[in-house]
Amino acid sequence: MTHPAPWRRFLAEFVGTALLVTAVVGSGIMATTLSPNDVGLQLLENSVATAFALAALILTFGPVSGAHFNPVVSAADWFLGRHTRTGLTATDLGGYIVAQTTGAIGGSILANLMFDLPAVDFSGKDRTAGHLWLGEVVATSGLILLIFALARSGRASVAPAAVGAYIGGAYWFTSSTSFANPAVTVGRAFTDTFAGIAPASVPGFVVAQLVGLLIGVGLLLALYPDAGRSVDEVVVAHPSGHPADHAGGRSVHSS
């Protein structure tokens, strides 16, 4: 099969991440509008919309870029595949991170505009606390472990549902409501709404997510030592009718 050109993969990561943040921010705004006096119901509405949107976006963009939408997933993909010549190249990784981060900012702006708010309105919601950072470590490490374990065990086809379910659940069992994504964290600083995070709180969350990345990769390698051979199946398994489709260990999102 023909591998998508790099610009197509970067575009898929940009648009997919933008739409993911639009779903997170937009559903948060709608939740506070529909349920102004019930924070628990607001969180339920926000988490359900996010989980469903994430699953749909993975299905939509997975065959093009792998539907990472997350720098820590892309970084793990690159690291795990270095010795087996699979996964993202260093150039791909840089392109993915730029596309994801700019897409996340664009998604937040889009959500603001859809709800007749200022395009850019930096959040005033402080999220600086050790227990919140711990929540991000847990959420991120679990996400990494889930995604790459699915690929390693040949179950990447269920990733859209599994990843959506995990993020939806982690909204509730982590203290931070599971950002688990540096790009999304940056994007959510651009909206002073339910899903926002103050710019000053962003660095702490990103550091915690990077710690979660290291822990997640460490656990993955302890449980699945040869996980690097399967990173071409992250996040969505790519169709392969013949071994030549993955010649050299490269899949759709790693060529």
Secondary structure by P-SEA (a helix, b strand, c coil): cccccaaaaaaaaaaaaaaaaaaaaaaaaaaaaaccccaaaaaaaaaaaaaaaaaaaaaaccccccccccaaaaaaaaaaaccccccccaaaaaaaaaaaaaaaaaaaaaaaaaaccccbbbbccccccaaaaaaaaaaaaaaaaaaaaaaaaccccaaaaaaaaaaaaaaccccccccccaaaaaaaccccccccccccaaaaaaaaaaaaaaaaaaaaaaacccccccccccccccccccccccccccccccc
